[in-house]
Amino acid sequence: MVGMNQSMYSYLKEKHSAYKINGKMISFYGRKIKNKFFFEEVDKIASFLQNKGIKKGDNVIICLGNIPNAIISFYAVNRIGAIANLLHPLIKNNQLEKIISKTNPKAVIVFNEFFKEYDCLKDYKCPIIVCSACDYLFALYKPFYGLYSLNKTIGIEYKENVYKYSKIKFEKLTDVEIAGSDTAIYMHSSGTTGESKIACISNQAMNNMQVNLFTTVFKEESLNDKWGMLMALPIFHTFGLGVCMHTTLCVGAQAILMPKFNVPYALLLLKFQPVNIISGIPGMFKKLADSPFFKGKMLLKIKECFCGGEKLSDEVKLKFEEKLAKEGSTTKIAEGYGLTETGVVLLNTQDNSVQGSIGAALKNVEVKIVDDNLAPLKAYEKGNILISSKTLMNGYYLDEQLTNKALVTLDNKKWVNTGDIGYIDESKHVFFVDREKRLIKISGNNVFPREIENYVNEIEEIDCSCAVKGEKNNKTIIKLYVQMKKDCIFNKEVEKKIVDKISNNMLKYALPSQIICIKNIPKTMIGKIDYKQLEKID
């Protein structure tokens, strides 16, 4: 067995050697990047960074979407013992400036289409590497992309400390001793208390997550490049980095990249590429299920579907699976659970699934439900979800107080207090109730917004909803925001359906004082409903 106590890079390389993997690793608009070339490119970027003075423990910002440069740069940074400081490629200049001030990166790797928007980089003297989607495209496609991106990229000056990714050459590279416990990633998270913070993730946490997923889900037959993961989730998110990238590449399958998810291209990839695994958020599965072109024998390719990020509605799950079943497939969407601080830890597998749950613990993962005093609760009793695993974060960056609040010791083991409320049934499947920070107290009674939303979303005319805390006459109230389905109108009849649905299924305290219809419920950058933005509306 390949050891966990090493860098993610060396773990990946050792897995390829142990299983004699020597095929395609990345697919990007038809361009296939094979094993040998991939590791050569990693070494090239690693050597450049090392010769620019980047040392073990330094951090390098990687601000890229799903292009090959992102994956290659990540493993290059990891190769020399530096820390990959992963950011959303659409991050605003003021946000980037704050992160630079806080983390003091020694290099920055950015996308050429957004580079000119980052005024904070103009006077920043560390090496800045500018990447293009062209760097790994077929030569035939490059002129078309060049024209498409011309307005955004014209005028970039490659001088002094600004380097063009495609011009980098291999230099001398010195091996670095790296431990599995060393921090490999800065992952920016809302954390377990809601405030923005930086989780420090170790090499062995990601290596262990790969093993936990593989031993629970994947079969030996997936150890070849005839299998592929549709990778639309970004690497700045644990799901994208740990599942779509690291786990996929370590088992010898292809990461089939989508820089931005859209149904027509997803269907094209499904038809012509070995897309056997789809990992995504509920919105992706909804869009596929709603497409009249999501049909045909190509659906038989799909062997695994993993969904996370937020709750998948029964309606979308049923519609998606019915389309697969119509073609003769028995594949189901496997819902799972994980946090930046824990990695992916719970999963409904194809042969061990319970409707409505967020899954059972993966191999080598333990879960507890406890009360506010950390005393264990019985089956079906609602309480705080605690997770223990070798995939837990090292802690929060430069914040010992918050680290000690999130990481607790019980039974001589380290646990993450997730800040989520749930319960466990007799089969050891976990059911998510709500985030602790979203809990609303009405007349001393606990009201869980997620439960309200689940019932409201069952109403035929409702596309999605969000219940938030409000205030009226100095009293706490519940405000419910709803988004209607296409061609549906919000009226008194729909409002009555909402009231009846909640009244018939929940205590009277859960009834919203205000029901507000808005055209588009706001989403975060990773596609989750942004309830914080709705809370700010008077």
Disulfide bonds with the S-S distance in Angstrom:
none
